[in-house]
Amino acid sequence: MLDFLTEFPSLGRRDLSALRQGIDESFRTFSRAYGEQLEAFFNPLLKFLVWFQDLLTDAPWPLVILVIAALTWFGARSWKITGGTVIAFLLIGIFDMWEDTMATLAMISVATVLCIAIGIPLGILMARWDRAQSVITPILDVMQTIPSFVYLIPVVMLLGIGKVPGLLAVCIYAIPPIVRLTNLGIRLVDREVMEAAEAFGASYRQKLFGVQIPLALPNIFAGVNQTIMMALSMVVIASMIGVQGLGVPVLRAISNQYLALGLMNGLAIVALAIIFDRVSQTYGKRLQAYRETGRE
Amino acid sequence: MTEEPKVRIKELYKIFGDVPQEALGHVRQGMTKSELLERHGHVLGLRDINLDIPGRKIQVIMGLSGSGKSTLIRHLNRLIEPTSGEIWVDGEDVLAMGDKALRHLRRFKMSMVFQKFGLLPHRTVQENVEYGLDIQGVDGTEAAERAAKWIARVGLAGFEGHYPGQLSGGMQQRVGLARALATDAEILLMDEAFSALDPLIRTDMQTILLELQEELHKTIIFITHDLDEALRIGDRIAILRDGEIIQASDPQEILMNPADGYITDFIKDVNRAKVVRMRSIMGPPAPAQGAPVAPGDTIEEALQKLHAAPDGCCPVMAGGDLRGTVGIDSAIQALKAPAAASAHYS
């Protein structure tokens, strides 16, 4: 009797292991059956990723820095940020982290584009239908809170080790903010303005592209920014499943207690994060020029 | 009226709540607004509204906040769906319209001006005025030309490239007005359009509206809580209280013969010298020695002539025809507000 209270009446060890094995086995069967198709499905993505990474690594470094500086200037229109970016990349090169940085840059860029391409339409869907919101929100909650190692397991079981599973892992972790903030941004659009659009006979498309998305842009941009930051923070974990880049030396540094190596590569990740952050934020702000001007 | 009304509202009811149809039954049996709220948790928005709105005139709908006036105007283009009743525009049943027909109505037939302007903050003045035309599908150059014309017409030339956030309230509402006019809709819905503006600016805007109306002859449905505004611009006024129309008539009729104590109370602070017109107080044609006055003259405008007349009487002339005679005594009499019939209206 007392046993019952102190010891939780759990499933027996045998039942449990049977259950786990059952799940594992069925997933394995699934991955054996569909693994190749899935891989084929993701193949174009892999090809693009490899191509982009090779492009960045093979191109002459001065050209790459020039292009990055130009993009930074286009995004931020600030000499300070552009200058800082150039210096950061020069330092990265001097400390022999150029190739890893390019690999990470390629990975983050592709992951961000993918997240935007999937996340913004999802956010729009959530803003349009409350049902979609009530279904997607808990999924996003799980995606954000589940330890990333846990979903690495099925991803690796399905697709093995390599760039694509790494990319997927990064995207799973990084996509929630863009979805959430797109949804939020659209829902926060002034009701008066929406009513006016409605009163002038705007169709759903006209309202979405003419009013809601333009007015939700500050929030959408905050989402893009968050997505990039989260993608960068996944770099080290992704390197555990074979993604090249700055995460690999960090991982090596952890297992061998190389302080300097870890620090240098860590700081390179930080530099990338700061550059992405400043450029995307100032670009977002510039799109909102009408908000800045002297309101009474 | 022999002429078909432009807009006809018939037996319109609106009840806000979870089961409005059930509540509708109670309201039809005579339950009051407060009883309905207390016993059934439903809010009575509009009760049995019947209103014929003539074309090419300014119909004012007046009421205090919570009287249902903004709810009523939103039924005309179905921004709000009624619980029961009929709405006809140009002989077409608005409630029978599908999405497409309704969008067509909103795009081409009715445009709207809002209390808080409802401008698109990310578009310039020019682009805001073009908005209705964009929605209609008018091509870029034509839309730009038409918008520029209306921007100039409301006195905003030179501000085309500004964003709404850079303009004062009065200027923003001019943009709102230009945007509504640019679509060439015959019906203009104005929801407390000038209420958010300073008194001086408000008078300015009323003047602009009246000037435009003289030329355009739109059917304007104008919501306001301000009686002076209603009397200044309204060709007809409907007074709304607790979701019911209490009196709908000519403004002069409201001034001279208020339907009940509520309206009497409402009009008691009006400066009658500025709003009561000769046609409301004139008697049948009779000999008069004073200078002629017009039927539309206010007491204030006519008082000097009346005073100067040796017999205190002036002929009321319209385009060379004698319409009646007005005496200084009746003018002075009319300055006094009708006594409150009873202070105890419900």
Contacts between the chains, C-beta under 8 A, distances in Angstrom:
chain1	res1	chain2	res2	distance
A	190	B	121	7.9
A	192	B	114	6.2
A	192	B	116	5.0
A	192	B	117	7.6
A	192	B	118	4.6
A	193	B	118	5.6
A	193	B	119	7.4
A	193	B	120	6.1
A	193	B	121	7.3
A	195	B	79	6.4
A	195	B	114	7.2
A	195	B	118	6.3
A	196	B	112	7.1
A	196	B	114	5.9
A	196	B	118	3.2
A	196	B	119	7.4
A	196	B	120	7.6
A	197	B	120	7.8
A	197	B	131	7.9
A	198	B	79	6.2
A	198	B	106	7.6
A	199	B	77	5.9
A	199	B	79	6.1
A	199	B	106	6.0
A	199	B	110	7.9
A	199	B	111	7.4
A	199	B	112	4.1
A	199	B	114	7.9
A	199	B	118	7.8
A	199	B	189	7.6
A	200	B	106	6.2
A	200	B	107	6.7
A	200	B	111	6.6
A	200	B	112	7.4
A	200	B	131	6.4
A	200	B	132	4.8
A	200	B	135	5.2
A	200	B	179	8.0
A	200	B	183	7.2
A	201	B	102	7.8
A	201	B	103	4.3
A	201	B	104	7.1
A	201	B	105	7.4
A	201	B	106	3.4
A	201	B	107	3.5
A	201	B	108	7.9
A	201	B	135	5.6
A	201	B	136	7.8
A	202	B	135	5.2
A	203	B	103	6.5
A	206	B	134	7.8
A	206	B	135	5.9
A	210	B	120	7.8
A	210	B	131	8.0
A	210	B	134	7.4
A	211	B	120	6.4
A	214	B	122	4.8
A	215	B	120	7.9
A	215	B	121	7.0
A	215	B	122	6.2
A	288	B	122	8.0
A	290	B	121	6.0
A	290	B	122	5.6
A	290	B	163	4.1
A	290	B	165	6.1
A	291	B	121	7.4
A	291	B	165	7.0
A	293	B	163	6.1
A	293	B	165	6.1
A	293	B	166	5.1
A	294	B	166	6.2
A	295	B	165	4.7
A	295	B	166	7.1
A	296	B	168	6.6
